Amino acid sequence: MPKKRIFLMGILALIIILLWLGTTAHPRVWPVRNVLLYRVMMWWQSTPTAETATGALAGLVTDDDRQPVADAWVLVSRWDGQTYRARSNADGTFRIEGVPAAAIARQPPRPALKTR
């Protein structure tokens, strides 16, 4: 019985420490928390799943008047910073190969820089 009690106390202490690390605003904890989150995310992403399959992303780039935009860069990025990109053709279409088949979160379009 004492071993079980020690084990449960250890688990409780670990939970309390993790909760404190996750919620504290103490500046000395931020680097530790960031490293731990990074390590967990790297481990989670390296675990083989069905999401490791790749596919293609295709679409059409248009301007405000719904006219095709040629030579526009289309960029897809993962949480870890890996990017996939393509340039639109003369008819505004693009295709990016090798994009992970995981769910893609669409971001609202950003206004392009005006060229002179």
C-alpha positions in Angstrom: 0.0 0.0 0.0 2.8 2.6 0.7 4.2 2.1 -2.8 0.9 2.8 -4.3 0.5 5.9 -2.2 4.0 7.2 -3.1 3.2 6.6 -6.8 -0.1 8.5 -6.5 1.6 11.4 -4.7 4.2 11.6 -7.4 1.5 11.7 -10.1 -0.3 14.4 -8.2 2.9 16.4 -7.8 3.6 16.1 -11.5 0.1 17.3 -12.4 0.5 20.3 -10.1 3.9 21.2 -11.6 2.5 20.9 -15.1 -0.5 23.1 -14.3 1.7 25.7 -12.7 4.1 25.6 -15.7 1.2 26.0 -18.1 -0.5 28.9 -16.3 2.2 30.9 -14.6 3.2 34.4 -15.9 6.7 34.1 -14.3 9.3 35.2 -16.8 11.8 32.6 -15.7 9.3 29.8 -16.6 8.6 31.0 -20.2 11.8 29.5 -21.7 11.2 26.1 -19.9 7.5 26.1 -21.0 8.4 26.9 -24.6 11.1 24.2 -24.8 8.7 21.6 -23.3 5.9 22.6 -25.7 8.3 22.5 -28.6 9.5 19.0 -27.6 6.0 17.7 -27.2 4.9 19.1 -30.5 8.0 17.6 -32.3 7.3 14.2 -30.7 3.6 14.4 -31.6 4.4 15.3 -35.2 7.0 12.5 -35.6 4.5 9.9 -34.5 3.4 8.1 -37.7 -0.3 8.6 -38.5 -2.5 8.7 -41.5 -1.8 12.4 -41.7 1.7 11.8 -43.0 0.3 11.2 -46.5 0.8 14.0 -48.9 -1.4 15.4 -51.6 -1.7 18.5 -53.8 -3.4 21.8 -53.3 -4.8 23.6 -56.3 -6.8 26.7 -56.8 -7.3 30.0 -58.6 -5.9 33.4 -57.7 -8.2 36.3 -58.5 -8.3 40.0 -57.8 -11.1 42.1 -56.4 -12.8 42.1 -59.8 -12.6 38.3 -60.0 -10.0 38.5 -62.8 -7.2 35.9 -62.8 -3.9 37.0 -61.3 -0.8 35.8 -63.1 2.6 35.2 -61.3 1.1 35.5 -57.8 2.9 33.5 -55.1 0.7 31.1 -53.1 2.3 29.9 -49.8 1.2 27.1 -47.4 3.1 26.8 -44.2 3.1 24.2 -41.4 3.2 24.9 -37.7 7.0 24.1 -37.7 7.8 26.7 -40.4 8.1 24.3 -43.3 6.6 26.0 -46.4 5.2 24.9 -49.7 4.8 27.4 -52.5 3.8 27.8 -56.1 3.3 30.6 -58.5 0.1 31.1 -60.4 0.0 30.6 -64.2 -1.2 33.1 -66.8 -4.7 32.0 -66.2 -4.4 32.4 -62.4 -4.3 28.7 -61.5 -1.8 27.1 -59.2 -0.9 23.6 -57.9 1.3 22.8 -54.9 2.5 19.2 -54.8 3.7 17.4 -51.6 1.5 19.2 -49.1 0.7 17.1 -46.0 -2.8 15.7 -46.2 -3.6 17.0 -42.7 -6.3 19.6 -42.2 -5.5 23.0 -43.7 -6.6 26.1 -41.8 -7.4 28.8 -44.4 -6.3 32.2 -43.5 -8.0 35.3 -44.8 -6.3 36.8 -47.8 -3.9 39.6 -47.2 -3.8 42.6 -49.5 -0.9 42.4 -52.0 1.7 45.0 -52.2 1.0 47.4 -55.0 3.7 47.6 -57.8 4.6 50.8 -59.4 
